[in-house]
Amino acid sequence: MRRSQPSILIRVVCAILFLLFTFAWLFWFQADVLAVAQHGLSQGKTHYDRSVGAIICTAVLMLIQLLVFGLTRLSRGVHALTYFPSFLLLAFISRVSYPFHCGACPWIMLAALVVWGVVAFLARKISTLTHDDRTEPGLLSRRVWVNVLQMAVMMLGVALASNTNAVDHFKARAETAIIEGNVDGALSVGKRSLETDESLAMLRIFALAQKGQLGERLFEYPVVGSSLDMLPMKGSKAALQLMPDTILWDSFGVRPDTIVIRSDSALRAVVQKNDLRQKDYLNETTYARTLFVGQYLDSLEHDSLATPLYRDYRLAGFLIDRSLDSFVLRLPRYYAINDSLPRHYREALVLYRHLSAHRNDSLMGLSSMNFDRDSLLTIRFHDFLRYDTLYSTKTERRVRSEEDFRGTYWYYYYQ
């Protein structure tokens, strides 16, 4: 066997490690983000398949390694260096996002290749000058594990250089799940994480609304932004990356850019009252109000024609904005005020009763409503209020309050 030829065992070990890591990285960790990037860069004309994409990319990167090995013939303790260009390209692929920005990435890659080239040249020279007549190394030999260590360092480099932003991954996975009709899967993405943004919150709101649980579970997730961010419209920070917006608008029954305000005098009066203009590209608030106008719902004492999706979006919007007066005014038009209300609506009523008692006013006369003052929910709210006196330091109050009351509307309202 020629001394310039690397050990077959070293080659096999390095190849197995590379193939397993690359395929797993592309198939499980980066697939959804790559799907978003491809969808954006192709303007929706192509679709990324995680299985096909992972197989093709892994095969191409392996071919690049074989080419590099054929040119450099790096062997023995430095054979793993032949995988560096492939790992570098994998890191670049894993950084691709939409909108696409190169920045300094090409220059960094070029500098890394130059450094690698110098190291590979020196390693090759040293290898040719070194006389090593030892037999083939075993699996536990120093040469094998030196190569394994180099592979591990390059894998870590890929992980550090890639797009590992948790929220980007959560959004991509949630959109993919909704497209596939897996609403429960969308809600399970990042459920234990406190990281979020307006777009992720919007996706969770939509998924909860599809299950009819918006009023029951909304504040179990971190909520940011305002009611304007509940839909991907003008003035909203929320946006869809992969999911067709028709999935969302079809649930409401009408797209905002197709709404036409009819020339009825009564309707015009409501439009003027709500400052709606037909030529405006509507935001969330005007879109919701326009739905009312179009269905003659604002003139009804009870909005019985409003869909559950529409009703819960409106009420959840008031809660997100901490606009309890508007919430309390609208609530009886949609629901009977009793203990069968969704949990967050009951929590908001308990909070409103507490706040209005201090203001000596009440928009609705809650005392006359069929809502239990002595319920366990009310008792728990008083426990929540007592945290200010139970713990002496702000940090301790915050930690204990988060442990016991995160997921309630009260915690969201006062945070």
N, C-alpha and C positions, 0 to 999 in steps of 0.2 A: 504494500500500500504506500503511495507517495505521501511524504510528510506534509505536502501542501493541501492534501485532501482532508477535510474535517472528519472527525469521527461520525460514523453513521448514527450512533446513539445520540450524540449532541444535536445533530440535524433533526432527528425524529422528535426529540424532546422539545426543542425550540419551535418546530412546526406545529406540534400538538398544542402547545401553550398559545401560540399566535392564533391558530384557527379557532380554538375554543373561546378565547377572549374576544376576538374581533366579531365573531358571529353573535355571541351573547350580548355584547355591547350594542351592536346595531339592531338586533332583534328585540331586545327587552328594554334597554334603557333609552336609546335615541330614536326609536322608530316613529313615535308620534310627533316629535319635534321635526324630524326629517320630512314627515308627511306634510306638515304645515309649511316648511320651507319650499318643498317642491311645488305644492299647490300655489303658493304665492309667486314663486319665480316663473312658473309656467302659466300664470294668470288663470289657473283653474282648468287648464287643458289636459293635464296628466294627473294620474293618481298614483301615490306611492304605496306599494304593497310590501309589508314588513318582511315577509318570507323571501320574496324574489329579490328585494333590495339588499337584504343581509347576505344572501347567497352570492349575488353578483359582486357586491363590493368586497366581500371576503376573498372571492376567487381572484379578482383583479389585483388586490393588494398582495396576495400570495404570489401571483405571477411577477409582480414588481420585485418582490424579494428574491425570487429565483433569478431574475435578470441581474440584480445587484450582486448576488453571490457569484454568478457566472463571470462578472466583470472584476470582482475584487478577490475572489477565492479566499476570503477570510476564514480562518479555521481555528481549531483548538479553543482556547479560552476567550476568543473574541468573535466567534461565529455569530453570536446574537446581534452584533452591530450591523449585520446585513439586513436586519428587520427595521432599522431606524427610518429609512425613507418611507416605508409602508406605514409605520406608526405615525410619522409626521403627517402623511396624507390623511390618515384616519382622524387625527386630531383636527385637521382643517375641515374635513367633512362634518365632524361633530360640532363645529362652531357655526356652521351655516345656519342662518336664520333669515326671516323675512320681516321687514325690509332688509335687503342684503347690503352690508357695509364691510368692505375689505379692511379699511383703516391701515394699520401698520402690519397686518398679518402677512402679506407677501414678503415684506422685507425681513420679518422675523424668521419666516421659513427659509429664505435664501441664506440668511446668516447661520441658521442652524445647520443647513446642508453644507456650507463651507467649513464650519467647525467639524462636522462629522467627516467630511472628506479628508481633512488634515489628520484626524485621529485614525481613520481607516488606513490612510497611507502609511503612517508611522507604525500602526499595528501590523500591517503587511510586511514592512521592512524588518521589524523585530522578529516576526514569525519565521522569515526566511533565514535569519542569522542564528536562530535558536535550534540546537540539535536536540531532538526529543525522540529517543528510541524506545520509549515506554510502550507497553501494549495498549490496546484499546481501553479507554476508561470505563469503569462501571457506573451504574446509575448514581451511586453515592460518592463518586469521585469529586475532587476539587474542581476539575475543569467543567464538569457538567453543572455543578451548582454555581460556579462563577457566571456561566451563561444564563442560568435561571435567574440569578440576581439581576443581571443586565436587562433581561426581559421584564422583570417585575418593575424596575425603575422606569422603563419606557412605557409600560402600562399605566403607571402612576402619572407619568407626564401627560398621557392622553386624557386621563380623568381630570387633571388640573387645567388643561388647556381647553377642554370641551365646554359646551354650554350646559352647565349643571344647575342653572337657576331653577329652583323648585317650582316656582309659580308658572314659569313657561312650560314645564313638563306637566303640571297639573292641568293647565288650560288645554294643552294639546290632547291629553288623555280624555278629559271631560268632553271635549267637542267630538272626538272620535267615538266615544261611548254613546253620545246622544244621536249621532248620525246612524249608528248601528241599532238604535232603538233601545239601548240598555241604560235606562234612566237610573236604575239602582247603581250601576257601575259608575256613572258620572258622579253620583253623590258620594260614593265611597272613596273617590280620588282625593287624597290629601286631607281626609276627614280629621285626622289628629293633629294636623299642622295649623299653626296660627298665621302662616304666611298666605297672603292673598293680594288681589288687586281688584279694580272695578270690573274687569272682564270676567275673572273667575267668579266673583260674586254674582254677576249677571247670569252666568251659566247655571250656577247652583239655584238661583231664584227660579229660573225657567224649569229646571228639573224638578224642584219641589212643587211648583205649580202644576206640572203634569201629573204628579201623584196626588194632588189635592192636599198637600201637607205644608203649604207655604205659611199658613198661620200657626202651624203646630211646631215647626222645626227650624224656621229661618235663622234664628239667633243661636242655634247650636253651632253654626259656622261663623267665622269672623266676617263681619260686614263692614265694608268701607264705601266711601262715596255718598251719594244722595239718591233720591228717587229718580233723578235725571239719568242715572247710570244703570237703571233696571232694564233699559232697552238700548240697542245700538243706534242711537239717533243723534241729531244735531245737538251739540252742547254736552254730549255724553263722553266720558272717558272710556267707556266700555266699547269693545269692538270684537267682531267675530274674525277668526283667522282661517278656519277650515270649514266650519259648518255653513251650509247654505242658509241665508237669512229667511228663505221661504219656509223652513221648518218652524221658525219662530212666528212669522207673520200669519201662516196658515192656522196656527192655534188661536190667534185673535180673530181670524176671519177676514182681515182686510190689511193691505199694505198702507203705510202712512203716505206714500207718494201717489196713491190712487184715490185718496179720499176727495170727494167733491162736495162742497157745501151747497146745498140746494137753495134756490132763490125764494124760499118761503119767508114771509115777513117775521113770523115767530122765531124761525131758525136764525134769521139774520140778527134778531135782537139778542139771542143767546150767544151768537158768535161775537158780536160786539162787546157783550158783557165780559166774555172770557178772553177778549183780545186775540181772537183767532183770525188769521188771514189765509185764504185759500192758496195763495201763491207761496206762502212760507213753507219751507221744509220743516216739518213739525218736530218738536222735541217730545219727550215722554209725556209731560203734563198736558200739552196741547193735543197730542194724539189721543190720550185717554178722554179728554173733554170732548173732542170731536166725535169719538165713538158714541158718547152720550147724545150729542146733537143729532147725529145721523139716525139714531134709533128712537128719537123723541123721548129719551129717558129722563132728562133733567126736569121735565114738567110733571113727572109722576111722583107720588108720595113715597112709593116703594119701587125700587128699581128691579122689579121681578123679572124683567127680560134680560138683565145683565148676566153674562155667563159667570160661572164660578171662577174661571181664570181671570176674567176682567175684574171681578169684585176683589179677589185676593190681591191682585197687583195694586189696585188703588189703595186698599187698606195697608198693605205692607209698605207702600211708598210713604204714607203718612207716618208710619212707625219709624222707618229709616230716617226720615227728616226730623224725628222727634216732635212732630206736629200733632200733639194729642187732641187739641181742640177740633181740628179737621177730622181726625180719626173718629172721635166720639160723635160728631155730627153725622158722619156718613154711616157708621156701623149699623144702626137700627134699620137702615134701608135695605140691608143685606141679610142680617141675621137676627134671630130672636135673642134677646139679651138674657141669657141664663147660663147655668154651669156647663152646658153642652158646647159652648163656644170653643174654638181652637185655643190652645194654651196661651199663645202670645197675646191674643186679643183679651183674654181674661186678665193676664198680667198687666196689660196696658190700662184696663179699666180700674184695676186695684190701684195702680200708680196715679191715674187721673183723679180718682176719688181722694187720695191722699193730698195731691197738689191743690185741688180745688177747695179742699177743706181749709187749707192755709190761706187761700185767696178769698175765702168766703163767697165763692160763686161756683156755679155749675151750669154748663151749657144745657145739660139734658135732664137735670134732676135725677141723678143716679139712684137716689134713695127710694124712688118709686119703682125702680126696675126690679125684675125678678133675678137678682144677682146676690148670692149669699155673702153677707158681710162676715160671717164667722167661718168661712170655708178654710180648709187647710192652706189654700193658696194665700189667703189674707194673713194667716198666722206666719207663713213662711216669709212674706213680705216684711212683716214687722221684725222678724229675725234678721233680715237683710239690713234694715235700717239701724239695728242695734250694733252693727259691726263698727260704727264710728266710735262707740263708747267702750266696746269690748277690748279693743286693741289700741295700745298707746302710740305705736309708730305707724306712719303712713305706709311703709313698706310691708309691715305685717298685715295691716288691714287689706292692702291690695292682694297679697298672696292668698290669704284666707278667703277673701271674697271671690277671687278667681277660682279657687278650688271648689267652693260650695255653690256659687251662683252663676258661673259662666254658662251660657246657654239660655239664660232668662232674659226677658226684655229689660228688666230693671238694671242688670249689669251693663247691657249695651247703652241704655239711656244715660247712665251716670259716668261711663268710662271717658 
